[in-house]
Amino acid sequence: MEIENIDFVKVTADNVDLVQPLAQSIWEVTYKDIITAEQIDYMLNRMYSVQKIKEEIANGYVWELAVVDQRIIGYLDYVLQADARVFLSKIYLNPQVQSRGFGLEFLNRVVNYTKAANGKSIYLTVNKNNVKAISFYKRNGFKQIGVERFDIGAGYIMDDYIMQLDV
């Protein structure tokens, strides 16, 4: 299957305000049967504020928007850490364009970054109930290496698997 050409555009001060509305539209579909609407709102406000994204960029995180035919279809957020592992903090694709090969293109983007930076692996956290994402990661070589529960405040918990891909 041939997919359309994806352009990855770095998030900057000029376009950072596009991220949160995009995240909200994706999260409302992705997490509607996994966490409450209240938790979705709480997490979006906590993790996707303009200030938070700018802080991450200042700390070396790479934030990118994925654009196909002048339409933003998803985003990535990742960082090379001191232990030569890349933390893939966010990899999200609009559900309307899933199952068309874009997710693999997103992942390949991070794999190529990891190799170019002499990184040894990519790791991420994924909600234990996000069956679709877990299946995608396993199909693409990720292995579960741990479990972590994060208290994110306001009575909310992130209950995640830690998964890793050696590159």
HELIX and SHEET records of a PDB file:
HELIX    1   1 VAL A   16  LEU A   18  5                                   3    
HELIX    2   2 VAL A   19  THR A   30  1                                  12    
HELIX    3   3 ALA A   37  MET A   47  1                                  11    
HELIX    4   4 VAL A   50  ALA A   58  1                                   9    
HELIX    5   5 PRO A   95  VAL A   97  5                                   3    
HELIX    6   6 PHE A  102  ALA A  116  1                                  15    
HELIX    7   7 VAL A  131  ARG A  139  1                                   9    
SHEET    1   A 7 ASP A   7  LYS A  10  0                                        
SHEET    2   A 7 VAL A  62  VAL A  68 -1                                        
SHEET    3   A 7 ARG A  71  LEU A  80 -1                                        
SHEET    4   A 7 ARG A  85  LEU A  93 -1                                        
SHEET    5   A 7 SER A 121  ASN A 127  1                                        
SHEET    6   A 7 TYR A 156  ASP A 166 -1                                        
SHEET    7   A 7 LYS A 143  GLY A 153 -1                                        
END                                                                             
